[in-house]
Amino acid sequence: MSRVDLIPVAGSREPFVPVLLEADESEAVLRGYLDDGSLFELREAGRTIGVALLLRDGDAVEIKNIALYPGERGRGLGRGAIDAIAAHARADGARLLTVGTADASVGTIAFYRACGFRDAGTRAGFFDAYPEPVVEDGRVAHDMVLFERALDLDDADA
């Protein structure tokens, strides 16, 4: 697996809106949190492969949005990005990494479980509040499935 680096975005976040929309189908919803938290470019071998928006909440870091450019998927870079985020959060003193996804996102749910996340509940009706229905894998999403990953010594080597 290739090493993925997190590079803080200091300037405008606007150039990253198209890739962030890969992970959040509603531009209106995305713009509601675009300026929150810390935005990082995900880079592999100096190339930008995606972006991640992280929010700190006490001793937890939430992955609010993470997306790879379409041509970068399927090469293990998503897993590398999650491991880099976990290592960054742990080094910053966080003890827990959290993320949520649509209940209809079967592949994404499997991905997070494969990355060491455990089920942490649901937010019923979360996607029902979106301006347009969220459809993934041919199904309309209603609930957000929540996951968490404890940040322990195993993440020190990521």
BELNORTA-V516975 format. One line per field, one symbol per residue. ss: DSSP state (~ for helix, > for strand, _ for the rest). psi: psi as a letter, one per 20 degrees, with the letter a starting at -180 (. if undefined). burial: + if it has 16 or more other C-alpha atoms within 10 Angstrom, else -. A space follows every 10 residues. Layout:
BEGIN
ss->???
psi->???
burial->???
END
This chain:
BEGIN
ss->____>>>>__ ___~~~~~~~ ______~~~~ ~~~____>>> >>>>__>>>> >>>>>>>__> >>>>>>>>_~ ~~____~~~~ ~~~~~~~~~~ ~____>>>>> >>___~~~~~ ~~~~___>>> >>>__~~~~_ ____>>__>> ___>>>>>>> __~~~~~_
psi->pqppqpopoh bqigiigghh ihioiohggg hhjhjqbppp qpqpkippia qpopppncjq ppnhpppqqh iiqjjjhggh gghggggggg hjjqippqqq rqiimghhgh ghghjjqqpj aqnpjgihiq hqqoppkjqp pgqppqqqpp oahhihi.
burial->---+++---- -----+--++ +-++++---+ ---+--++++ ++++---+++ ++++++---+ ++++++++-- ------++++ ++++++++++ ---+++++++ +++++---+- -+----+-+- -+----+--- ---+-----+ ++++++++++ +---+--+
END
